[in-house]
Amino acid sequence: MMSLRQIRYFIAIAETGSVSAAASAVYISQSTLTTAIKQLEEELGVGLFERHAKGMELTHLGHQFLRQAYLIMGSVENAKRSLQQSTDDIAGVLNVGVTSMVAGYYLADLVAHFKRVYHNISVRVVEDEREYIEHLIIGGELDVAVLMLSDLDNHFAFNTEVLTYSRYHIWLPPEHALLKEESLNMKSVLEEPQILLSTDEMERRIRTIWEAQNGLPNIAMKSSSVEAVRSFVSAGMGVAVMPEMAYRPWSVEGDRVEAKQILDVSNTLDIGLLWRRGGVRNELINHFIEVARESISQPTFSA
């Protein structure tokens, strides 16, 4: 039967990328660790890691299991915390990095939840471009970041964990003809003038969605402001492919914005944590990660 010990060992390898580093982190021999992971894979009936010269890399199913493993261990830690010490005894400063999109639509609720649990920990937030945030984390000036994750994340330098995701849909002005369609595909969307959001890697991500459909859209406007995109759409200047988390039904001018799913777009905008792999780190990171896991929600959208 699967044990918490096996799950803890699995997480250690996933976070360090090697059996030797993981064994040191959990204070057991490499052979014991290897045996435990082999038994876990046999019980699950899937391969969790790919073994190669640089170490151990999670398989696709391994990534899926890691998310569940974090949830399990987070629940265990939460139960222990409720029975052991008061969070009043835990104090210090936690430095958190964030990119602009995540700051505006996700971070505030997470930090508020964290402060309700650990009200003696001061949270300092730095908002900047992703590359600079990663630089500050490697240098130890930031402890953890909350940002958009992707396959481009350097898994040898950082640990990452997806907390939630946001599907893409199309923003439309009221009375637009596409609102009458029972279902929408990207081909129909790309026939319309596009309002393109350019902030925080969004232009690259949206262009990737277009390119997957071999689309060459007419870009009517580019803006780094989500609110500007909303206003341009509501004014009838075009439509916009946007992540669900940014949707609000009204522009700042008070005009209506509609949203509809695009059936042939499976891409998601994944929001999660990024922190430095290895080395000495601020122990308060662990508390932040635990609270973030407790805050995980699965978004829903209907149109």
Stockholm file with secondary structure:
# STOCKHOLM 1.0

chainA/1-303         MMSLRQIRYFIAIAETGSVSAAASAVYISQSTLTTAIKQLEEELGVGLFERHAKGMELTHLGHQFLRQAYLIMGSVENAKRSLQQSTDDIAGVLNVGVTSMVAGYYLADLVAHFKRVYHNISVRVVEDEREYIEHLIIGGELDVAVLMLSDLDNHFAFNTEVLTYSRYHIWLPPEHALLKEESLNMKSVLEEPQILLSTDEMERRIRTIWEAQNGLPNIAMKSSSVEAVRSFVSAGMGVAVMPEMAYRPWSVEGDRVEAKQILDVSNTLDIGLLWRRGGVRNELINHFIEVARESISQPTFSA
#=GR chainA/1-303 SS CCCHHHHHHHHHHHHHSSHHHHHHHHTSCHHHHHHHHHHHHHHHTSCCEEEETTEEEECHHHHHHHHHHHHHHHHHHHHHHHHSCCGGGCCEEEEEEECHHHIIIIIHHHHHHHHHHCTTEEEEEEECCHHHHHHHHHTTSCSEEEEEECTTSCTTTEEEEEEEEEEEEEEECTTCGGGGSSSCCHHHHTTSCEEEECSTTHHHHHHHHHHHTTCCCCEEEEESCHHHHHHHHHTTSCBEEEEGGGCCSBCTTSCBCEEEECTTCCCEEEEEEEEECSSCCCTHHHHHHHHHHHTCCCCCCCC
#=GC SS_cons         CCCHHHHHHHHHHHHHSSHHHHHHHHTSCHHHHHHHHHHHHHHHTSCCEEEETTEEEECHHHHHHHHHHHHHHHHHHHHHHHHSCCGGGCCEEEEEEECHHHIIIIIHHHHHHHHHHCTTEEEEEEECCHHHHHHHHHTTSCSEEEEEECTTSCTTTEEEEEEEEEEEEEEECTTCGGGGSSSCCHHHHTTSCEEEECSTTHHHHHHHHHHHTTCCCCEEEEESCHHHHHHHHHTTSCBEEEEGGGCCSBCTTSCBCEEEECTTCCCEEEEEEEEECSSCCCTHHHHHHHHHHHTCCCCCCCC
//
